[in-house]
Amino acid sequence: MRPLGAATLVAPPRPAPRVLHRDPAPSRMRYKLNRLWLTPLVRGLARIGLPLVLIVGMFGLWLGDAGQRAALADRFEALKTQIQSRPEFEVSLLRIEGASPAVDAAIRTMLPVTLPASSFALDLGRLRATIASLDAVATVDLRVQKGVLAVQVVERVPAVLWRHAAGVEMLDATGHRIATVISRDLRPELPLIAGEGAAEAVPEALAVLAAAAPLLARARGLVRIGARRWDLVLDRDQRILLPETGAVQAVERLLALDRAEDLLARDFTHLDLRLAARPTLRLSVDAQEEFLRVTGRATTSAVNR
């Protein structure tokens, strides 16, 4: 027991613990990271770019195995063949329009394709080039329509017959070869040209023939001389020598002279129109003798011979 009258010692009160309040402001590093995360590019890379890189990396590792690559290629080819072999992609008919029977037969013979075939197996560019290589074909269009390979052909139009050392060729208005003709009698409606460089001057030949339309009933053809000019050959072995330039105008002058003086009815072998100011006639032998007789020179001519 505590004795009476003793002083009581009281401990001083302890101070209250100090409470530290946390600073609500973020640190500098955290602030920068937060701002960086709010950037659209960083958010996009984190949400899309990183998963994509992981997927591509895993796929690349998977493809690193040669066996996996071969299996994938086989599955792809099998799927491709399965799709291409479906009935809706099959081409079973060939339809050719605009071609003559001979050209139609040539196209069917030369096409490097056997039907039925998948439309994916048809190389339309190659087929078009093959058909266009025919001399008689001007243009060609190919299309695949509901199981039909449709070929639309525009043929060249024959304009002249070209006689040369190897035979007779049919040419169009540009001078392009169309076909070989066994005999001119097979195409009597076409005018005949011949001579050196005749095939390269078909447009000029057609212009001359158009100007000489009144003479076509007597015309046997045009002969190219020296690859420079034309001779218009008529029946009765008559030949009209046309100039190197202005051949159409020369023919027009010839027709005017014929209307005025009945020039083409005369007995001559050559009519030289190369000099526009002085047309020259070369008479036949009979016409020369008749001229000498009429002019009284027949005796002198006979003595000289």
Secondary structure, DSSP 8 states (H G I E B T S, - for coil): ---TT-------------------S--HHHHHHHHHHTSHHHHHIIIIIHHHHHHHHHHHHHHTSHHHHHHHHHHHHHHHHHHHTSGGGEE-EEEEES--HHHHHHHHHH----SSEEGGG--HHHHHHHHHTSTTEEEEEEEEETTEEEEEEEE----EEEEETTEEEEE-TTS-EEEEES-GGGSTTS-EEEETTTGGGHHHHHHHHHHTGGGTTTEEEEEEETTTEEEEEETTTEEEE--SS-HHHHHHHHHHHHHHH-GGGS-EEEEE-SSTT--EEEE-HHHHHHHHHHHT-HHHHHHH-
